[in-house]
Amino acid sequence: MSPDARVRTTSVVFPLLLIGFGGLLLLWRWLPDFDPWPVVGRYWPLLLILLGAGLVWDHAERRRAPEESPPAFPVGTTLGTILFLLLIAFLLWRSGAFLPHNWMHASTGTNRHGHQTEVVDRKDAKAVRMEVQLPAGQLRITGGADRLLEADFNQSGGWPKPEVDYRVDQGIGALRINQPSGGQFVGSSDNTWNLKVSNEVPLELKIDLGAGRSDLDLARVDLSDLKMNIGAGQAFVDLTGERAKDLRVEIHGGVGEAVVRLPKSIGVVATVHGGLGSIELHGLKEEDGRYVNSAYGKAPNTLHMSVEGGIGHIKLEEE
């Protein structure tokens, strides 16, 4: 078979995925009670299984009739993608994701609400490594705190209480915020974290967001390193403003959308690798396989960024 006769498996799969996840994003924005991300975050590996089965089917069909002209599109992977989208739609309907205030907890089924505040002093730490692990919900991080951390947590249903742990060793603080896996949630839920950090403490930040929405206003925070793993949902990250030192950023996209605002007063250099999703760039130009802004190589400090696309959309825009 000539190279021109080969079927590109992404020619139909990728547009179908864009249509499906674009529809989810539109519904999420239009319907205030629609929360698809816990379901998508849990069941997205079905896509890999169904695509793999489709690839086996397509390969078997090509071997069965090698002399026949190839189909206009890969039937197996196309059907696998359609089946995945139909299964996600069915699971969303069964979970009650379209219904307002539909809390479903496998173990307790309760409907209680909880509120918790935490304040952490920096002690004698000269710098802090901060790790945030949110399985599902809404996360907001801003600067301007009088202490190292001023946190406000709100949960409903059977969400377990978040745990905050802070230790200092040889002048380096280790701050960890996570939530025990006390139960399994499906559908809409209220698990909101509002974290306010100090602008005066050098910070290394690592965030693992399973499913939900994150809004990170880090323009004034003294960051030296940021790592983000986005499972399923939407993330807005503001890295604009002046920087007194270099900043390294790694973003691994999952299922959904991530929007990152970049500074124009310091240099920016980004390496971008798309997965099954799309990556949109504004204010950056390509140079030797990387993307840079007009201040790169001229400003004294540089933001070094690495972006790995997943299934969804990642947008990098200069302020």
Backbone bond lengths (Angstrom), bond angles and torsions (degrees), N, CA, C in turn:
res aa  C-N    CA-C-N  psi(-1)  N-CA   C-N-CA  omega(-1)  CA-C   N-CA-C  phi
1 M - - - 1.469 - - 1.519 109.33 -
2 S 1.309 116.63 131.32 1.455 120.48 -179.75 1.500 110.29 -71.93
3 P 1.373 118.17 155.62 1.460 120.85 179.32 1.510 112.54 -57.90
4 D 1.363 117.75 -32.50 1.449 120.08 -178.07 1.511 111.93 -70.40
5 A 1.362 116.89 -20.63 1.455 120.14 -177.21 1.508 112.84 -88.13
6 R 1.297 117.59 -8.40 1.458 120.61 -179.07 1.522 110.89 -69.45
7 V 1.331 114.27 147.37 1.463 119.86 -179.03 1.513 108.95 -93.07
8 R 1.302 117.98 127.48 1.471 121.94 176.75 1.518 108.96 -83.35
9 T 1.332 117.15 114.79 1.451 120.46 -175.18 1.511 112.56 -67.24
10 T 1.341 119.46 -19.45 1.447 120.26 -179.32 1.523 112.57 -88.43
11 S 1.358 117.85 -6.86 1.454 119.96 -173.15 1.516 112.37 -64.83
12 V 1.339 117.75 -30.45 1.454 121.63 179.26 1.523 111.49 -111.07
13 V 1.321 116.93 -35.17 1.462 120.52 -176.47 1.522 111.59 -61.54
14 F 1.326 116.70 -47.62 1.457 119.72 -176.08 1.529 112.47 -62.54
15 P 1.338 120.37 -47.06 1.467 118.87 176.59 1.530 113.22 -60.24
16 L 1.337 117.36 -38.43 1.463 119.49 178.72 1.527 111.37 -63.09
17 L 1.346 115.91 -41.81 1.462 119.31 178.29 1.524 111.31 -65.29
18 L 1.327 116.97 -40.93 1.465 119.79 177.13 1.519 111.21 -60.54
19 I 1.332 117.20 -42.32 1.466 120.53 179.05 1.524 110.30 -63.65
20 G 1.335 116.33 -45.67 1.465 119.82 -177.79 1.516 112.92 -64.37
21 F 1.322 117.35 -49.52 1.457 119.64 -177.12 1.521 111.75 -76.61
22 G 1.339 117.21 -26.84 1.460 119.19 171.39 1.516 111.03 -64.05
23 G 1.339 116.39 -39.54 1.466 119.86 175.88 1.512 112.33 -63.06
24 L 1.328 116.89 -39.86 1.465 120.15 176.95 1.524 111.29 -61.61
25 L 1.335 116.98 -43.76 1.459 120.16 -179.90 1.524 111.54 -64.01
26 L 1.330 117.14 -39.77 1.462 119.71 178.48 1.522 111.10 -64.70
27 L 1.334 117.46 -45.28 1.461 120.33 178.80 1.523 111.24 -63.11
28 W 1.332 115.91 -38.24 1.466 119.79 -179.64 1.527 110.98 -63.80
29 R 1.334 116.48 -36.88 1.459 119.84 -179.54 1.526 112.26 -79.01
30 W 1.325 117.01 -31.52 1.461 120.35 -177.49 1.526 112.53 -82.66
31 L 1.330 116.62 -35.67 1.467 120.74 -174.94 1.521 109.12 -105.88
32 P 1.332 119.17 111.77 1.467 120.85 -174.17 1.519 113.80 -64.12
33 D 1.337 118.22 -25.26 1.459 120.79 -178.09 1.525 113.51 -98.66
34 F 1.316 116.49 2.31 1.464 119.77 -179.13 1.517 109.73 -84.88
35 D 1.331 116.58 119.79 1.469 121.99 -177.19 1.533 108.80 -131.72
36 P 1.346 118.67 88.94 1.465 120.42 -175.85 1.509 115.25 -83.52
37 W 1.363 118.00 -14.27 1.463 119.75 -164.33 1.521 114.72 -69.97
38 P 1.336 121.30 -34.51 1.472 117.15 175.01 1.522 112.95 -60.18
39 V 1.337 117.39 -39.08 1.463 120.49 178.96 1.529 110.55 -69.72
40 V 1.341 117.09 -47.65 1.457 120.48 -179.85 1.525 110.66 -62.88
41 G 1.334 116.54 -42.49 1.456 120.27 -179.79 1.514 113.14 -62.21
42 R 1.337 116.99 -30.28 1.462 120.13 -178.87 1.520 112.40 -84.09
43 Y 1.323 117.29 -37.38 1.462 120.21 -169.06 1.534 114.39 -107.36
44 W 1.356 118.72 3.37 1.461 117.82 -178.10 1.524 113.93 -61.85
45 P 1.358 121.25 -25.63 1.473 117.96 176.28 1.525 113.90 -60.84
46 L 1.356 117.58 -17.20 1.463 118.66 174.08 1.522 111.72 -57.46
47 L 1.342 116.44 -30.78 1.459 119.89 178.63 1.522 110.96 -60.22
48 L 1.340 116.80 -44.00 1.462 120.26 -179.75 1.531 110.70 -63.86
49 I 1.332 116.01 -39.65 1.470 119.72 -179.64 1.526 110.55 -65.20
50 L 1.329 116.07 -47.41 1.461 120.05 -176.86 1.529 111.84 -69.97
51 L 1.354 116.80 -37.77 1.461 118.90 175.63 1.528 111.07 -64.69
52 G 1.337 116.33 -39.85 1.463 119.55 177.48 1.516 111.95 -62.54
53 A 1.328 116.37 -42.39 1.464 119.78 177.00 1.525 110.82 -63.78
54 G 1.341 116.62 -38.68 1.463 119.84 177.75 1.522 112.51 -64.89
55 L 1.336 116.56 -39.26 1.460 119.92 177.67 1.533 111.15 -63.26
56 V 1.329 116.86 -40.63 1.471 120.52 177.02 1.530 109.61 -61.45
57 W 1.323 116.92 -43.74 1.475 121.36 178.81 1.534 110.42 -60.39
58 D 1.332 116.82 -49.43 1.461 120.07 -178.28 1.515 111.54 -61.86
59 H 1.337 115.92 -40.68 1.468 119.63 179.63 1.522 110.22 -64.95
60 A 1.328 117.78 -42.06 1.463 120.96 179.45 1.523 111.38 -64.12
61 E 1.332 117.13 -38.67 1.463 120.27 179.34 1.525 111.37 -66.71
62 R 1.332 116.92 -38.25 1.466 119.19 178.86 1.528 111.72 -67.48
63 R 1.334 116.17 -35.96 1.466 119.49 178.66 1.527 111.08 -73.08
64 R 1.328 116.62 -31.48 1.469 119.86 -178.55 1.524 111.94 -68.55
65 A 1.320 116.07 -37.70 1.469 119.68 -178.45 1.521 109.50 -133.38
66 P 1.342 118.07 72.24 1.476 120.29 -174.70 1.524 113.48 -67.88
67 E 1.350 117.86 -22.71 1.454 120.01 -176.84 1.515 112.88 -84.31
68 E 1.320 117.17 -17.78 1.456 119.85 -179.15 1.527 110.19 -75.10
69 S 1.325 114.37 152.18 1.464 119.04 177.54 1.523 109.27 -67.37
70 P 1.333 117.98 141.75 1.465 121.18 -176.97 1.522 110.76 -68.09
71 P 1.329 117.85 153.09 1.461 120.67 178.81 1.521 110.91 -67.22
72 A 1.336 114.51 161.65 1.475 119.54 -179.29 1.514 111.89 -68.00
73 F 1.316 117.70 -22.88 1.468 121.54 177.24 1.520 108.30 -148.28
74 P 1.339 118.63 155.72 1.471 121.97 -179.13 1.518 110.80 -72.30
75 V 1.319 116.91 107.69 1.467 121.51 -172.50 1.522 111.41 -63.94
76 G 1.332 116.71 -45.55 1.467 119.49 -175.02 1.517 113.29 -62.99
77 T 1.345 117.56 -50.25 1.465 119.96 -178.82 1.529 111.24 -68.96
78 T 1.329 116.77 -31.91 1.467 119.26 177.21 1.523 110.55 -65.20
79 L 1.334 116.68 -47.09 1.459 119.74 178.19 1.532 111.52 -64.09
80 G 1.336 116.37 -37.08 1.461 119.22 176.95 1.509 112.21 -62.27
81 T 1.343 116.75 -41.26 1.467 120.25 178.56 1.517 111.61 -65.83
82 I 1.346 116.26 -43.83 1.474 119.46 178.72 1.517 110.75 -62.61
83 L 1.335 116.80 -41.53 1.460 119.88 178.77 1.523 111.43 -63.24
84 F 1.339 116.98 -39.51 1.462 120.53 177.09 1.528 111.07 -60.88
85 L 1.327 117.71 -46.29 1.463 120.72 -179.63 1.524 111.11 -63.87
86 L 1.339 116.79 -38.46 1.464 119.66 177.86 1.529 111.20 -66.82
87 L 1.334 116.86 -39.53 1.462 120.18 178.32 1.525 111.19 -64.60
88 I 1.343 117.49 -41.80 1.456 120.59 177.96 1.525 110.17 -62.00
89 A 1.351 116.81 -43.40 1.467 119.85 178.18 1.528 110.99 -60.97
90 F 1.345 116.98 -42.23 1.462 120.45 179.23 1.534 111.36 -64.91
91 L 1.330 116.89 -42.56 1.467 120.38 -179.81 1.528 111.25 -66.74
92 L 1.323 117.36 -36.89 1.463 120.08 176.04 1.522 110.91 -63.41
93 W 1.327 115.75 -41.75 1.468 119.74 178.97 1.524 111.11 -65.71
94 R 1.339 116.62 -43.66 1.468 120.23 179.62 1.517 112.14 -66.43
95 S 1.326 117.17 -33.08 1.467 120.28 -176.87 1.514 112.47 -76.66
96 G 1.353 117.39 -14.23 1.460 119.40 -176.44 1.506 113.21 76.95
97 A 1.330 117.41 26.97 1.462 119.93 -178.42 1.518 112.76 -65.30
98 F 1.351 116.60 -20.36 1.462 120.19 179.13 1.526 112.34 -85.57
99 L 1.342 116.80 -11.09 1.458 120.53 -174.75 1.518 110.62 -90.64
100 P 1.340 119.11 143.15 1.466 121.21 178.43 1.515 111.64 -72.78
101 H 1.355 114.80 135.44 1.465 122.04 172.87 1.518 111.82 53.15
102 N 1.306 115.77 49.91 1.453 120.30 179.85 1.520 109.18 -102.26
103 W 1.337 116.60 89.78 1.460 120.82 -177.71 1.527 108.60 -90.09
104 M 1.317 115.90 127.84 1.463 119.76 179.99 1.508 107.93 -130.84
105 H 1.282 116.61 114.30 1.470 121.31 -178.22 1.515 108.48 -123.63
106 A 1.305 116.40 129.04 1.453 120.20 -170.88 1.514 112.76 -67.26
107 S 1.303 119.11 -31.48 1.452 120.01 -172.04 1.516 113.26 -100.17
108 T 1.329 118.98 -41.02 1.449 119.62 -174.14 1.504 113.41 -110.85
109 G 1.370 118.74 -35.16 1.436 121.55 -177.32 1.513 112.88 63.46
110 T 1.298 119.45 21.24 1.455 122.03 -176.61 1.505 110.86 -80.49
111 N 1.310 116.76 170.72 1.460 122.56 -177.60 1.517 110.41 -131.35
112 R 1.336 117.22 26.94 1.444 120.61 -174.70 1.521 110.92 -79.00
113 H 1.310 115.89 158.16 1.454 122.41 176.94 1.519 109.13 -114.41
114 G 1.322 115.96 145.30 1.452 119.90 178.94 1.509 110.53 -133.84
115 H 1.330 115.11 146.91 1.465 121.04 177.72 1.514 107.78 -135.21
116 Q 1.340 115.58 136.93 1.456 121.12 -175.69 1.514 109.17 -145.33
117 T 1.322 116.78 138.69 1.460 121.70 174.39 1.523 108.88 -122.91
118 E 1.315 115.26 147.01 1.464 121.71 178.99 1.528 108.77 -138.22
119 V 1.325 116.37 138.14 1.461 122.42 174.86 1.526 107.80 -126.47
120 V 1.339 116.46 130.42 1.458 121.38 -178.24 1.522 108.72 -124.96
121 D 1.348 116.86 127.24 1.463 122.29 174.65 1.529 109.84 -87.93
122 R 1.323 116.93 148.29 1.465 121.01 -177.71 1.521 112.46 -72.66
123 K 1.337 118.28 -20.01 1.459 123.09 -175.47 1.525 109.36 59.52
124 D 1.345 117.43 -131.67 1.467 118.73 -177.40 1.529 112.13 -100.66
125 A 1.341 117.00 22.42 1.460 120.25 -178.73 1.517 110.95 -73.40
126 K 1.320 115.94 132.58 1.462 121.25 175.32 1.525 111.69 -90.07
127 A 1.326 116.57 -20.58 1.461 123.37 176.72 1.531 107.09 -154.19
128 V 1.338 116.13 158.87 1.461 120.35 -174.98 1.521 109.69 -135.35
129 R 1.332 114.80 137.44 1.457 121.72 168.96 1.529 107.62 -102.63
130 M 1.306 116.00 119.83 1.462 121.74 -174.69 1.526 109.56 -115.85
131 E 1.325 115.57 131.27 1.462 121.38 -179.72 1.525 108.88 -125.85
132 V 1.327 116.15 129.05 1.456 122.37 -179.58 1.521 108.18 -122.60
133 Q 1.332 116.42 125.95 1.457 122.03 178.35 1.527 108.48 -125.83
134 L 1.322 115.74 107.64 1.463 121.98 -179.75 1.526 108.32 -116.39
135 P 1.332 117.79 113.65 1.471 119.20 -176.54 1.521 113.26 -66.40
136 A 1.339 116.80 -39.45 1.465 121.35 179.02 1.514 108.14 -166.35
137 G 1.333 115.95 142.82 1.460 119.51 179.19 1.513 111.31 139.48
138 Q 1.331 115.64 -152.74 1.463 121.90 -179.22 1.528 109.46 -120.89
139 L 1.315 115.18 133.45 1.458 121.72 -178.34 1.524 109.22 -124.92
140 R 1.331 115.67 129.73 1.466 121.01 174.63 1.523 108.20 -130.43
141 I 1.336 115.90 127.97 1.462 122.01 178.03 1.519 108.26 -125.58
142 T 1.326 116.74 127.98 1.464 122.36 177.34 1.522 108.46 -134.04
143 G 1.325 116.87 168.97 1.450 122.39 175.33 1.512 110.79 -98.96
144 G 1.332 115.63 -172.43 1.453 121.18 175.28 1.507 116.33 92.89
145 A 1.348 119.27 10.79 1.465 121.21 -179.80 1.528 110.29 -75.44
146 D 1.328 116.25 147.27 1.463 121.58 175.00 1.530 111.21 -75.67
147 R 1.319 117.39 -28.57 1.468 122.72 176.34 1.527 108.67 -104.21
148 L 1.309 115.96 -178.32 1.461 119.16 175.60 1.524 110.14 -61.83
149 L 1.339 116.69 -44.28 1.457 121.35 -178.42 1.519 109.78 -142.85
150 E 1.305 115.72 133.36 1.458 122.92 169.07 1.523 106.09 -125.87
151 A 1.335 116.45 110.41 1.463 121.43 -171.20 1.515 111.30 -117.66
152 D 1.320 114.13 144.93 1.458 121.52 177.03 1.530 107.44 -133.50
153 F 1.331 117.13 122.54 1.457 122.42 -177.45 1.526 109.88 -118.83
154 N 1.318 115.76 139.20 1.459 121.98 175.24 1.520 109.08 -132.96
155 Q 1.335 116.24 128.01 1.452 121.85 178.72 1.533 109.98 -132.74
156 S 1.320 114.80 150.48 1.459 120.70 170.92 1.516 108.47 -134.42
157 G 1.321 116.00 168.64 1.449 119.52 -174.20 1.513 109.87 70.28
158 G 1.315 117.80 -140.14 1.458 121.40 -177.21 1.510 113.94 -105.43
159 W 1.348 117.84 22.91 1.459 118.61 178.65 1.525 110.82 -59.82
160 P 1.340 117.85 131.39 1.463 119.76 177.62 1.518 111.69 -71.56
161 K 1.293 115.41 160.36 1.458 122.23 -179.51 1.529 110.77 -69.74
162 P 1.333 118.84 130.96 1.469 120.29 177.19 1.527 111.19 -63.35
163 E 1.321 115.24 150.33 1.461 121.58 179.59 1.529 109.59 -110.48
164 V 1.318 116.18 132.50 1.461 122.48 178.88 1.524 108.30 -118.68
165 D 1.317 116.37 121.84 1.462 121.16 -178.99 1.529 109.02 -127.96
166 Y 1.342 116.18 132.51 1.466 120.55 -179.07 1.518 110.04 -138.86
167 R 1.334 114.75 130.59 1.453 121.03 178.85 1.523 109.09 -140.50
168 V 1.336 115.11 152.10 1.462 120.91 178.89 1.518 108.57 -123.74
169 D 1.329 115.86 128.78 1.457 121.27 179.83 1.524 108.20 -135.47
170 Q 1.341 116.34 116.16 1.456 123.46 178.29 1.536 111.52 53.62
171 G 1.313 115.83 44.75 1.457 121.49 174.75 1.511 115.83 82.08
172 I 1.346 117.43 0.79 1.467 121.80 179.42 1.522 108.72 -113.47
173 G 1.328 116.10 120.95 1.454 120.34 178.83 1.515 111.52 -88.02
174 A 1.333 115.54 146.82 1.466 122.35 176.51 1.526 107.48 -124.33
175 L 1.318 116.18 109.34 1.463 122.69 -178.15 1.524 108.51 -111.90
176 R 1.327 115.57 123.08 1.467 120.07 -177.44 1.524 109.11 -128.06
177 I 1.328 115.34 129.48 1.464 121.56 178.01 1.518 107.20 -125.97
178 N 1.311 116.57 119.74 1.463 119.63 179.50 1.522 109.78 -146.90
179 Q 1.307 114.76 175.23 1.461 121.10 -178.37 1.515 108.86 -130.55
180 P 1.324 118.13 122.04 1.464 119.93 179.82 1.519 110.93 -61.37
181 S 1.319 115.73 149.49 1.462 120.36 177.92 1.518 109.36 -82.61
182 G 1.327 114.55 75.27 1.464 119.66 -176.37 1.502 114.02 -77.46
183 G 1.308 118.74 -18.02 1.462 121.76 -178.85 1.506 109.78 -172.99
184 Q 1.303 115.56 175.69 1.451 121.07 -178.09 1.517 109.40 -109.40
185 F 1.301 116.45 133.80 1.453 122.52 -177.70 1.514 109.74 -115.57
186 V 1.310 114.91 141.02 1.444 121.19 173.59 1.510 107.48 -134.21
187 G 1.332 116.58 138.73 1.450 120.06 177.92 1.511 112.29 91.21
188 S 1.331 115.56 -161.47 1.457 121.36 -176.20 1.519 110.91 -72.57
189 S 1.313 117.44 142.16 1.458 121.51 -179.87 1.510 108.84 -154.93
190 D 1.335 115.22 158.82 1.456 120.91 179.41 1.514 107.85 -114.08
191 N 1.307 115.48 107.31 1.457 121.71 177.55 1.517 105.83 -143.28
192 T 1.325 117.12 89.99 1.454 123.05 -169.53 1.517 110.35 -115.07
193 W 1.341 116.08 127.31 1.463 122.09 177.55 1.524 108.83 -116.31
194 N 1.314 116.70 123.91 1.459 123.03 172.78 1.526 108.04 -113.72
195 L 1.325 116.12 110.45 1.460 121.89 -175.84 1.525 109.56 -114.90
196 K 1.320 115.59 126.97 1.455 121.49 178.15 1.523 107.63 -117.55
197 V 1.340 116.38 124.89 1.462 120.43 -176.18 1.521 109.83 -116.61
198 S 1.324 114.60 163.15 1.463 120.58 -179.16 1.524 110.49 -75.51
199 N 1.335 115.53 144.83 1.464 120.96 173.81 1.521 112.34 -84.26
200 E 1.340 117.21 -10.53 1.464 121.55 -170.44 1.520 113.04 -96.25
201 V 1.338 118.33 -7.32 1.461 121.32 -175.54 1.525 109.68 -107.97
202 P 1.337 119.34 123.33 1.469 120.37 174.32 1.523 110.27 -57.17
203 L 1.324 115.80 130.84 1.458 120.51 -168.94 1.521 111.17 -130.92
204 E 1.350 114.60 134.63 1.452 122.53 165.22 1.526 106.78 -108.43
205 L 1.322 116.95 126.21 1.453 121.02 -170.99 1.526 110.54 -122.71
206 K 1.320 115.41 129.61 1.460 121.82 174.77 1.523 108.36 -125.23
207 I 1.337 116.22 129.55 1.464 121.35 -175.97 1.517 109.13 -128.10
208 D 1.326 115.99 127.90 1.462 123.03 172.36 1.521 107.39 -117.80
209 L 1.324 116.10 110.54 1.458 121.84 -179.69 1.510 108.63 -112.83
210 G 1.335 115.09 115.40 1.456 119.07 -177.83 1.511 112.93 -70.44
211 A 1.332 116.51 -63.06 1.460 121.65 -179.20 1.516 108.51 -149.62
212 G 1.321 116.34 132.99 1.455 119.86 178.03 1.508 112.42 141.01
213 R 1.313 115.20 -148.50 1.465 121.54 -174.80 1.523 109.47 -128.26
214 S 1.328 116.26 139.40 1.465 120.77 175.71 1.521 109.17 -130.42
215 D 1.324 115.02 141.00 1.466 122.49 178.83 1.523 106.58 -131.98
216 L 1.336 116.82 105.82 1.460 122.33 -173.76 1.521 109.76 -112.65
217 D 1.334 116.23 107.68 1.459 121.71 177.18 1.523 107.27 -99.45
218 L 1.342 116.13 92.25 1.458 122.56 -172.78 1.522 112.15 -111.25
219 A 1.343 116.58 20.97 1.462 120.41 -175.21 1.525 111.93 -63.05
220 R 1.331 118.29 -34.45 1.468 120.89 -175.95 1.524 112.88 -104.83
221 V 1.315 117.43 -3.15 1.465 121.19 -176.88 1.524 109.75 -79.57
222 D 1.343 116.37 138.82 1.464 122.52 -177.94 1.530 109.34 -80.47
223 L 1.326 115.44 76.49 1.460 121.36 -177.07 1.527 110.88 -90.06
224 S 1.321 115.62 143.29 1.463 120.95 169.83 1.518 111.55 -119.02
225 D 1.342 116.89 -18.32 1.460 120.29 -177.58 1.526 108.54 -156.50
226 L 1.334 116.77 133.81 1.463 122.23 177.19 1.520 108.68 -135.91
227 K 1.333 115.72 125.93 1.466 122.39 174.33 1.522 108.03 -124.01
228 M 1.338 115.96 128.26 1.460 121.15 -179.61 1.520 109.99 -128.26
229 N 1.328 115.21 130.82 1.456 122.02 171.58 1.529 107.08 -117.55
230 I 1.320 116.50 115.18 1.449 122.10 -176.54 1.516 108.39 -106.11
231 G 1.326 116.19 116.94 1.455 119.84 180.00 1.509 112.18 -77.34
232 A 1.326 116.47 -75.35 1.459 122.02 179.48 1.518 108.19 -144.39
233 G 1.325 116.67 126.15 1.456 119.08 179.10 1.505 112.28 144.45
234 Q 1.322 115.51 -148.61 1.455 121.53 -174.34 1.518 109.12 -133.16
235 A 1.331 115.91 136.70 1.464 121.25 -178.88 1.523 109.90 -133.26
236 F 1.343 116.06 132.38 1.461 122.91 173.31 1.529 107.39 -118.66
237 V 1.328 116.44 125.26 1.462 121.51 -176.74 1.524 108.64 -127.55
238 D 1.333 116.49 122.75 1.457 122.08 179.54 1.519 108.68 -107.17
239 L 1.340 116.28 110.82 1.462 122.35 179.23 1.525 111.40 -114.29
240 T 1.312 117.88 21.22 1.458 121.75 -177.05 1.526 110.58 -74.43
241 G 1.333 115.41 176.14 1.456 120.42 178.03 1.515 112.55 98.65
242 E 1.320 114.97 177.13 1.462 121.81 179.54 1.522 111.12 -76.84
243 R 1.330 115.93 148.57 1.460 122.22 176.71 1.521 108.55 -130.14
244 A 1.336 115.66 131.20 1.463 120.18 -179.64 1.521 112.16 -85.98
245 K 1.348 116.55 -5.58 1.461 120.04 179.88 1.519 108.25 -155.24
246 D 1.328 115.44 171.88 1.459 120.36 179.72 1.527 110.59 -66.05
247 L 1.319 115.30 151.80 1.457 121.77 178.47 1.517 108.68 -130.14
248 R 1.338 115.98 131.81 1.463 121.48 176.89 1.527 108.96 -109.81
249 V 1.331 115.33 131.27 1.466 121.42 -175.61 1.523 109.12 -130.61
250 E 1.332 116.13 130.82 1.462 122.59 173.49 1.519 107.79 -124.43
251 I 1.326 116.42 127.01 1.458 121.49 178.83 1.524 108.65 -127.07
252 H 1.318 115.48 124.41 1.458 121.94 176.78 1.526 107.50 -112.69
253 G 1.326 116.09 109.80 1.449 120.72 -177.49 1.510 111.74 -81.26
254 G 1.311 115.89 149.30 1.451 121.68 177.31 1.517 110.63 -114.95
255 V 1.323 115.55 -115.02 1.455 122.14 179.44 1.519 107.72 -112.19
256 G 1.317 117.98 114.25 1.461 120.10 -179.73 1.515 111.72 139.24
257 E 1.329 115.89 -140.85 1.454 121.18 -173.46 1.523 110.31 -138.33
258 A 1.329 116.18 140.12 1.461 122.40 174.93 1.523 108.50 -132.74
259 V 1.336 115.97 128.96 1.458 122.24 178.28 1.527 107.63 -119.64
260 V 1.337 117.14 123.88 1.463 122.61 -177.72 1.521 108.49 -120.56
261 R 1.334 117.15 122.28 1.459 122.28 176.55 1.531 108.62 -94.88
262 L 1.329 115.83 129.89 1.456 121.88 -173.39 1.523 110.82 -113.91
263 P 1.342 117.87 152.10 1.465 120.77 179.18 1.519 111.59 -76.15
264 K 1.314 116.26 155.78 1.451 121.08 174.96 1.524 112.15 -108.18
265 S 1.352 117.01 -11.07 1.458 120.49 -177.53 1.522 112.66 -87.66
266 I 1.337 118.71 -15.48 1.458 121.39 176.14 1.524 108.11 -121.39
267 G 1.321 115.78 162.72 1.447 119.64 -177.69 1.521 111.82 -70.20
268 V 1.314 116.38 144.80 1.459 122.78 176.19 1.519 108.23 -130.70
269 V 1.337 116.13 129.45 1.454 121.51 173.66 1.529 107.08 -133.07
270 A 1.330 116.28 126.58 1.459 121.18 -173.64 1.520 110.24 -128.47
271 T 1.323 115.94 135.56 1.461 122.06 168.20 1.515 106.97 -106.12
272 V 1.311 116.20 131.12 1.462 122.08 -171.01 1.523 108.83 -126.49
273 H 1.316 115.68 129.08 1.459 122.19 177.08 1.521 107.65 -127.94
274 G 1.316 116.74 114.86 1.457 120.50 -179.74 1.514 111.55 -82.24
275 G 1.327 116.60 141.77 1.446 121.37 173.84 1.518 109.11 -93.48
276 L 1.335 116.85 -120.88 1.458 121.18 172.65 1.519 110.44 -93.21
277 G 1.324 117.15 8.42 1.453 120.78 -179.44 1.515 111.41 -108.32
278 S 1.329 115.74 -164.62 1.457 121.53 -178.94 1.519 109.44 -123.03
279 I 1.322 115.60 152.75 1.458 121.94 178.92 1.527 107.87 -127.79
280 E 1.332 115.92 128.73 1.460 123.03 -176.96 1.526 108.98 -114.27
281 L 1.328 117.48 134.59 1.457 122.69 -175.98 1.525 110.19 -124.05
282 H 1.345 115.81 134.53 1.458 122.02 176.92 1.525 108.91 -133.43
283 G 1.354 117.27 126.53 1.454 121.60 178.35 1.508 113.84 85.64
284 L 1.325 118.31 4.18 1.456 122.71 178.32 1.525 109.11 -118.92
285 K 1.321 116.02 149.63 1.459 121.14 177.29 1.519 109.20 -125.31
286 E 1.322 115.59 153.77 1.462 120.68 -178.58 1.521 110.43 -80.57
287 E 1.339 114.90 136.44 1.464 120.84 179.45 1.524 108.22 -150.94
288 D 1.322 115.98 110.44 1.475 122.10 179.58 1.520 112.30 56.67
289 G 1.334 116.49 42.98 1.451 120.49 177.28 1.515 114.71 80.44
290 R 1.335 117.41 0.02 1.452 121.69 176.77 1.523 108.84 -118.04
291 Y 1.333 115.15 171.57 1.457 120.27 178.75 1.526 108.42 -119.19
292 V 1.324 115.93 128.14 1.467 121.07 -174.18 1.522 109.11 -131.35
293 N 1.354 115.39 158.65 1.460 119.68 173.34 1.523 109.59 -99.57
294 S 1.312 116.54 179.31 1.468 120.68 -175.20 1.524 112.50 -70.09
295 A 1.351 118.23 -20.31 1.466 120.97 -178.95 1.523 112.29 -87.57
296 Y 1.331 117.78 -7.82 1.460 119.86 -177.41 1.529 110.48 -65.43
297 G 1.314 116.38 129.87 1.449 122.54 -178.82 1.514 113.94 86.34
298 K 1.326 116.97 -7.85 1.457 121.35 179.57 1.527 111.54 -112.56
299 A 1.334 117.15 -40.32 1.464 121.34 179.92 1.528 109.90 -75.78
300 P 1.339 118.47 151.91 1.466 120.61 -178.57 1.522 113.63 -69.81
301 N 1.335 117.83 -23.39 1.463 120.96 -177.82 1.517 109.98 -121.21
302 T 1.335 114.59 154.84 1.465 120.26 -173.36 1.523 110.60 -135.68
303 L 1.310 115.16 140.82 1.460 122.29 171.20 1.528 107.32 -99.15
304 H 1.338 115.68 114.54 1.455 122.21 179.14 1.529 108.37 -98.03
305 M 1.326 117.05 120.14 1.468 120.07 -173.99 1.524 110.71 -125.13
306 S 1.333 114.49 139.31 1.458 121.86 173.06 1.519 107.64 -125.51
307 V 1.330 116.31 126.22 1.466 121.34 -176.57 1.522 108.74 -123.41
308 E 1.321 115.80 127.01 1.462 122.31 174.30 1.522 107.36 -113.90
309 G 1.325 116.69 114.78 1.457 120.27 179.96 1.515 111.49 -76.46
310 G 1.308 116.83 151.60 1.452 122.35 176.82 1.513 109.79 -114.82
311 I 1.323 116.05 -125.31 1.457 122.20 174.77 1.517 106.10 -110.91
312 G 1.287 117.63 100.38 1.451 120.31 -176.95 1.516 110.31 153.46
313 H 1.322 116.49 -141.77 1.461 121.07 -171.82 1.528 109.51 -139.11
314 I 1.323 115.97 131.61 1.465 121.50 174.95 1.531 107.84 -123.04
315 K 1.329 116.12 130.34 1.453 121.29 -176.86 1.525 108.94 -123.40
316 L 1.337 117.15 126.06 1.446 123.52 175.63 1.531 107.43 -112.60
317 E 1.328 117.04 121.08 1.457 119.88 -177.70 1.518 110.52 -134.54
318 E 1.320 116.18 137.41 1.446 121.61 177.49 1.529 109.84 -82.18
319 E 1.341 116.51 145.79 1.462 120.49 -178.68 1.527 111.39 -64.19
